[in-house]
Amino acid sequence: MGEVGWIAVLVMTFISCNAVPNLSGVHQVTGTWMGSTTVPCTYVPWEGFTEHTLSWSLERDSSVSTIFRRDESGDHILPAKFRGRLSVPKNSPGDASLLIENLEMPDSGHYTCQVVWRSADNSLVTRELTTTVKVVKAAATKPIIRAEPGLTLPAGASASLTCEASGSPPISYRWFRSSPAATAQLLSSGAELAWSSLRPSDSGSYFCEAENRAGAGAVQRSDAVQLTVTDLPTTTATLQRSVGTTGGHHSTIGQGQSSDMEHTPTDPVPTTRVSRMDTAPVGPFTDTGSPRVAPSPLLYGLVAALGGAALGALLAVGLGYWRRRRRKDEPLYEVAFRRTADVALLHTEGEVPAKSLQEEMCSNTAKTTVKDRKSPEYENLMTAMESQYEAEGI
């Protein structure tokens, strides 16, 4: 074997002996006070090596303490001051970076990332990487303005301008409006400037300022933005109380009003309800675009009263007709007497016994009508019976 062959064998042997994962990162990281920062620590996973444990330690003022440890039982954050502020990615092989949130000034120091792997032959391999973290208070940067939903909007729309700056919190903001006299008008203090309903008079140039305590009183001013508010169209202004298109796809309602558009594909025209205290209920729009006013409840009451009166009159007329018809259909009675000896002996003051009359009626003697008798007793009897029948209403 020549020299080249021996060199190749030695190189392969060296690589195989040193074929283990290695950590990579940076030497220094600068974080902003009250902000967040990531201390990188990564490696390339190797076949045959399994991550056994992962830990982060902090060296500050000649003392070293473990602040984070991951093993088979899970993640553990040891110092109480770091709880809720430290995290390491999970389910991401090869990434052991440390995220520190809400940075404090004492968080500055030397952070060491240590990873222990278990090889295929059950041996342990350890690697470490140290990074210096420096926490500083950063002055506020020049802010930028974010407009939602834009800078050119119609009257009545809502809008907002947001001022954003970087630096150590807390950062205070102020909003100004430029004027022709080159003097700015202070509008509000806060990161957001909002309008619930724009007016044409709101058009103008706006800018914001940002500052924090780390900047030693230095104020950062943003570039000015121009807000343009367009007037409402003439047709919309004249119909702003209640306007709807016949197609049912658009409805324009004036400022301060609320509306509820209901439209189904089968309806020829949409139905619009407008809630107002000073107008009558509005029904569906006609072909000419004018609303139909709903009938008054008084009209329904009047119709009901007239109908009741007419029904009562018809009932009264029918009842009277029925009574007259009943009287005409009642039978007439004819009074007849049997010819007996007792009837001939009647005198003016006497009365015919009921038993005698019943017996005489049951007899087989021939009938004789009252009008055949001419005696005074007969006439008196007829007069008495006629008076009785007239009293009974027959």
C-alpha positions as CSV (number, residue, x, y, z in Angstrom):
1,M,0.0,0.0,0.0
2,G,1.4,3.3,-1.0
3,E,1.6,6.5,1.0
4,V,-1.7,7.8,-0.4
5,G,-3.5,4.7,0.8
6,W,-2.1,5.1,4.3
7,I,-3.1,8.7,4.5
8,A,-6.7,7.9,3.4
9,V,-6.9,5.2,6.1
10,L,-5.7,7.6,8.8
11,V,-8.2,10.3,7.7
12,M,-11.1,7.9,7.8
13,T,-10.1,6.6,11.2
14,F,-9.9,10.2,12.5
15,I,-13.3,11.1,11.1
16,S,-14.9,7.9,12.5
17,C,-13.4,8.6,16.0
18,N,-14.7,12.2,16.0
19,A,-18.1,11.6,14.2
20,V,-20.2,13.1,17.0
21,P,-22.7,16.0,17.0
22,N,-21.2,19.5,17.7
23,L,-22.9,22.7,19.0
24,S,-22.9,25.9,17.1
25,G,-24.0,29.4,18.1
26,V,-22.6,33.0,18.7
27,H,-20.3,34.5,21.2
28,Q,-22.4,37.5,22.3
29,V,-26.1,38.6,22.2
30,T,-27.4,42.0,23.1
31,G,-30.9,42.2,24.5
32,T,-33.2,45.2,25.2
33,W,-34.4,45.8,28.7
34,M,-38.0,44.6,29.1
35,G,-37.8,43.0,25.7
36,S,-36.9,39.5,24.6
37,T,-33.9,37.8,23.1
38,T,-32.9,34.3,21.9
39,V,-29.5,32.7,22.8
40,P,-28.8,30.3,19.9
41,C,-27.6,26.7,20.4
42,T,-28.0,24.2,17.6
43,Y,-26.5,21.0,16.3
44,V,-26.9,18.6,13.4
45,P,-28.5,15.3,14.6
46,W,-26.3,12.3,13.9
47,E,-27.4,8.8,13.3
48,G,-26.7,6.6,16.4
49,F,-26.8,9.5,18.8
50,T,-29.8,10.3,21.0
51,E,-30.2,13.5,23.1
52,H,-30.0,12.4,26.7
53,T,-30.1,15.7,28.7
54,L,-30.1,19.4,27.9
55,S,-29.2,22.2,30.4
56,W,-28.6,25.9,30.5
57,S,-26.5,27.6,33.2
58,L,-25.8,31.2,34.0
59,E,-22.5,32.5,35.3
60,R,-22.7,36.0,37.0
61,D,-20.5,37.6,39.6
62,S,-18.3,34.4,39.9
63,S,-21.2,32.1,40.6
64,V,-22.7,29.5,38.3
65,S,-26.3,28.2,38.6
66,T,-28.4,25.9,36.4
67,I,-31.5,27.8,35.2
68,F,-33.0,25.2,32.8
69,R,-32.8,21.4,32.5
70,R,-34.5,18.9,30.2
71,D,-34.4,15.2,30.8
72,E,-36.7,12.1,30.6
73,S,-39.0,13.6,33.2
74,G,-39.6,16.9,31.3
75,D,-38.5,20.5,31.5
76,H,-37.5,22.2,34.7
77,I,-36.8,25.9,35.4
78,L,-34.9,26.1,38.7
79,P,-34.6,29.8,39.8
80,A,-38.0,31.3,40.6
81,K,-37.1,34.6,38.9
82,F,-36.9,32.9,35.6
83,R,-40.1,31.0,35.8
84,G,-42.5,32.0,33.0
85,R,-39.7,33.8,31.1
86,L,-37.5,30.9,29.8
87,S,-38.3,28.3,27.1
88,V,-36.6,25.9,24.7
89,P,-38.2,24.6,21.5
90,K,-39.8,21.1,21.8
91,N,-40.2,18.5,19.1
92,S,-37.4,20.3,17.1
93,P,-34.4,18.0,16.9
94,G,-31.1,19.9,16.8
95,D,-32.5,23.2,18.2
96,A,-31.6,23.8,21.9
97,S,-31.8,27.7,21.7
98,L,-32.9,29.5,24.9
99,L,-35.6,32.2,24.7
100,I,-35.6,34.8,27.4
101,E,-38.6,37.1,27.7
102,N,-39.1,40.3,29.7
103,L,-35.4,40.9,30.1
104,E,-34.1,42.5,33.3
105,M,-30.8,44.1,33.9
106,P,-29.5,41.3,36.2
107,D,-30.1,38.8,33.3
108,S,-26.8,39.9,31.8
109,G,-24.0,37.2,32.1
110,H,-22.5,34.1,30.5
111,Y,-24.9,31.5,29.4
112,T,-23.7,27.9,28.8
113,C,-25.6,25.4,26.7
114,Q,-24.7,21.8,27.5
115,V,-26.1,18.8,25.6
116,V,-25.4,15.1,26.5
117,W,-26.0,12.4,23.9
118,R,-26.1,8.6,24.3
119,S,-24.4,6.7,21.5
120,A,-25.3,3.3,20.0
121,D,-22.7,1.6,22.3
122,N,-24.5,3.2,25.3
123,S,-21.7,5.7,25.9
124,L,-22.3,9.4,26.8
125,V,-21.0,12.3,24.7
126,T,-21.1,15.9,26.1
127,R,-20.7,19.2,24.3
128,E,-20.9,22.8,25.7
129,L,-21.2,26.3,24.2
130,T,-21.0,29.6,26.1
131,T,-22.6,32.8,25.0
132,T,-22.4,36.3,26.6
133,V,-25.7,38.1,27.0
134,K,-25.8,41.8,27.6
135,V,-29.0,43.6,28.6
136,V,-29.1,47.3,27.7
137,K,-31.7,50.0,27.8
138,A,-32.3,51.2,24.3
139,A,-33.6,54.6,23.3
140,A,-36.8,54.7,21.3
141,T,-36.3,54.5,17.6
142,K,-37.9,56.7,15.0
143,P,-41.6,55.7,14.9
144,I,-43.6,54.6,11.9
145,I,-47.3,55.2,11.3
146,R,-49.6,52.3,10.3
147,A,-53.0,53.4,8.8
148,E,-56.1,51.2,8.9
149,P,-57.8,50.7,6.6
150,G,-56.1,53.5,4.6
151,L,-55.4,57.2,4.2
152,T,-58.2,58.1,1.7
153,L,-61.6,57.3,3.1
154,P,-65.2,58.5,2.7
155,A,-67.1,60.5,5.3
156,G,-68.7,58.4,7.9
157,A,-66.1,55.6,7.8
158,S,-64.0,54.5,10.8
159,A,-60.3,54.8,10.7
160,S,-57.2,54.5,13.0
161,L,-53.6,55.6,12.9
162,T,-51.1,53.6,15.0
163,C,-47.6,54.8,16.0
164,E,-45.0,52.1,16.4
165,A,-41.4,52.5,17.8
166,S,-38.7,50.1,19.1
167,G,-36.7,50.5,22.3
168,S,-36.8,49.8,26.0
169,P,-40.3,50.0,27.4
170,P,-42.2,51.9,28.5
171,I,-42.5,54.0,25.4
172,S,-44.8,57.0,25.5
173,Y,-46.5,58.4,22.3
174,R,-48.1,61.6,21.4
175,W,-50.2,62.5,18.3
176,F,-50.1,65.9,16.5
177,R,-51.9,67.5,13.6
178,S,-50.0,70.0,11.4
179,S,-51.5,73.4,10.8
180,P,-50.8,76.0,8.1
181,A,-49.2,78.2,10.7
182,A,-46.4,75.7,11.1
183,T,-47.5,75.0,14.7
184,A,-48.5,71.4,15.6
185,Q,-51.8,70.8,17.5
186,L,-51.5,68.2,20.2
187,L,-54.4,65.7,19.8
188,S,-53.9,62.8,22.2
189,S,-51.4,60.7,24.2
190,G,-51.3,57.1,23.2
191,A,-50.1,54.8,20.5
192,E,-53.4,54.9,18.6
193,L,-55.5,57.8,17.1
194,A,-58.9,56.6,16.1
195,W,-62.1,58.0,14.5
196,S,-65.5,56.3,14.8
197,S,-67.0,58.4,12.0
198,L,-64.8,60.5,9.8
199,R,-65.8,64.0,8.6
200,P,-64.4,66.1,5.8
201,S,-62.9,68.5,8.4
202,D,-60.7,65.6,9.7
203,S,-58.6,65.8,6.5
204,G,-55.1,66.9,7.3
205,S,-51.5,66.0,8.0
206,Y,-50.7,63.9,11.1
207,F,-47.5,62.8,12.8
208,C,-46.5,61.2,16.1
209,E,-43.6,61.3,18.6
210,A,-42.1,58.6,20.7
211,E,-39.7,58.6,23.7
212,N,-38.6,56.5,26.7
213,R,-36.4,56.9,29.7
214,A,-33.5,55.1,28.2
215,G,-33.2,57.9,25.5
216,A,-32.3,60.5,28.1
217,G,-35.2,62.7,27.0
218,A,-34.6,62.4,23.3
219,V,-37.8,62.6,21.3
220,Q,-38.2,60.7,18.1
221,R,-40.7,62.1,15.5
222,S,-42.3,60.1,12.7
223,D,-42.8,61.2,9.1
224,A,-46.2,63.0,8.5
225,V,-49.0,61.2,6.7
226,Q,-51.8,62.9,4.8
227,L,-55.4,61.8,5.7
228,T,-58.0,62.6,3.1
229,V,-61.8,62.3,3.8
230,T,-64.0,62.6,0.7
231,D,-67.5,64.0,0.8
232,L,-70.6,61.8,0.5
233,P,-72.1,61.7,-3.1
234,T,-75.0,64.0,-3.7
235,T,-77.5,61.2,-4.1
236,T,-76.4,59.6,-0.9
237,A,-76.6,62.9,1.0
238,T,-80.2,63.5,-0.1
239,L,-81.3,59.9,0.6
240,Q,-79.1,59.3,3.7
241,R,-82.2,58.8,5.9
242,S,-83.2,55.6,4.0
243,V,-81.9,54.6,0.6
244,G,-81.8,51.1,-0.9
245,T,-81.2,49.8,-4.4
246,T,-83.9,47.7,-6.1
247,G,-81.3,45.0,-6.7
248,G,-81.1,44.3,-2.9
249,H,-77.3,44.2,-2.9
250,H,-76.5,47.7,-1.4
251,S,-78.1,50.0,1.1
252,T,-76.8,53.4,2.2
253,I,-77.9,54.6,5.6
254,G,-77.1,58.0,7.0
255,Q,-74.8,58.6,10.0
256,G,-76.4,57.7,13.3
257,Q,-79.0,55.4,11.8
258,S,-79.2,51.7,12.0
259,S,-80.7,49.5,9.4
260,D,-81.4,45.8,8.8
261,M,-81.6,44.7,5.1
262,E,-83.5,41.5,4.4
263,H,-83.6,40.0,0.9
264,T,-84.1,36.6,-0.5
265,P,-83.4,35.5,-4.1
266,T,-87.2,35.0,-4.7
267,D,-88.2,38.5,-3.6
268,P,-88.6,41.0,-6.5
269,V,-87.5,43.9,-4.3
270,P,-85.7,44.0,-1.0
271,T,-87.3,44.8,2.3
272,T,-85.6,47.5,4.4
273,R,-86.5,48.3,8.0
274,V,-85.2,51.6,9.4
275,S,-85.4,52.1,13.1
276,R,-86.3,55.8,13.7
277,M,-88.3,57.5,16.4
278,D,-89.6,60.3,14.1
279,T,-90.9,58.3,11.1
280,A,-93.7,55.9,10.5
281,P,-92.9,52.3,9.7
282,V,-91.5,51.8,6.3
283,G,-92.6,48.9,4.1
284,P,-91.2,47.4,0.9
285,F,-90.1,49.9,-1.7
286,T,-92.3,50.4,-4.8
287,D,-91.0,50.5,-8.3
288,T,-90.6,54.2,-8.1
289,G,-88.4,54.0,-5.1
290,S,-90.8,55.5,-2.6
291,P,-91.8,53.6,0.5
292,R,-95.3,52.4,1.2
293,V,-96.7,53.6,4.5
294,A,-98.3,50.8,6.6
295,P,-102.1,51.3,7.3
296,S,-103.0,52.9,10.6
297,P,-104.4,50.7,13.4
298,L,-107.4,53.0,13.7
299,L,-108.5,52.0,10.2
300,Y,-108.6,48.3,11.2
301,G,-110.7,49.3,14.3
302,L,-113.2,51.3,12.2
303,V,-113.6,48.4,9.7
304,A,-114.2,46.0,12.6
305,A,-116.9,48.3,14.2
306,L,-118.8,48.7,10.9
307,G,-118.7,44.9,10.3
308,G,-120.1,44.2,13.7
309,A,-122.9,46.7,13.3
310,A,-124.0,45.3,10.0
311,L,-124.0,41.8,11.4
312,G,-126.1,42.8,14.3
313,A,-128.7,44.5,12.0
314,L,-128.9,41.4,9.9
315,L,-129.5,39.2,12.9
316,A,-132.3,41.6,14.2
317,V,-134.1,41.5,10.8
318,G,-133.9,37.8,10.6
319,L,-135.2,37.3,14.1
320,G,-138.2,39.6,13.5
321,Y,-139.0,37.8,10.3
322,W,-138.9,34.4,12.0
323,R,-141.3,35.6,14.7
324,R,-143.9,36.9,12.2
325,R,-143.7,33.7,10.2
326,R,-144.2,31.6,13.3
327,R,-147.4,33.5,14.3
328,K,-148.9,33.0,10.8
329,D,-148.2,29.3,10.8
330,E,-150.0,28.7,14.2
331,P,-153.3,26.6,13.8
332,L,-156.8,28.1,14.3
333,Y,-159.1,26.3,16.7
334,E,-162.9,25.9,16.2
335,V,-165.1,25.4,19.3
336,A,-167.9,22.9,18.9
337,F,-170.4,21.5,21.5
338,R,-172.3,18.3,21.5
339,R,-176.1,18.4,21.8
340,T,-177.0,17.1,25.2
341,A,-179.7,17.7,27.6
342,D,-177.3,19.3,30.1
343,V,-176.4,21.9,27.6
344,A,-180.1,22.8,27.0
345,L,-180.6,23.3,30.7
346,L,-177.7,25.7,31.1
347,H,-178.6,29.1,32.6
348,T,-176.6,32.3,32.5
349,E,-174.9,32.0,35.8
350,G,-174.2,28.3,35.6
351,E,-170.9,26.5,34.5
352,V,-170.5,23.3,32.6
353,P,-168.9,20.7,34.7
354,A,-165.6,19.4,33.2
355,K,-166.7,15.8,33.6
356,S,-170.0,16.4,31.8
357,L,-168.3,18.0,28.9
358,Q,-165.8,15.2,28.6
359,E,-168.6,12.6,28.7
360,E,-170.4,14.5,26.0
361,M,-167.4,14.7,23.8
362,C,-166.9,11.0,24.0
363,S,-170.5,10.3,23.1
364,N,-171.6,9.3,19.6
365,T,-174.3,12.0,19.3
366,A,-174.1,14.2,16.2
367,K,-172.2,17.5,16.2
368,T,-173.9,20.8,16.5
369,T,-171.8,24.0,16.1
370,V,-172.2,26.9,18.5
371,K,-173.6,29.1,15.8
372,D,-176.8,26.9,15.5
373,R,-178.0,27.9,18.9
374,K,-179.9,31.1,19.4
375,S,-180.8,30.9,23.1
376,P,-179.5,33.5,25.6
377,E,-177.5,30.8,27.4
378,Y,-175.6,30.1,24.2
379,E,-174.9,33.8,23.6
380,N,-173.6,34.3,27.1
381,L,-171.4,31.2,26.8
382,M,-170.0,32.4,23.5
383,T,-169.3,35.8,24.9
384,A,-167.4,34.3,27.9
385,M,-165.4,32.0,25.7
386,E,-164.5,34.7,23.3
387,S,-163.3,36.9,26.1
388,Q,-161.2,34.1,27.4
389,Y,-159.6,33.4,24.0
390,E,-158.8,37.1,23.5
391,A,-157.2,37.2,26.9
392,E,-154.9,34.3,26.0
393,G,-153.9,36.0,22.8
394,I,-155.3,33.6,20.3
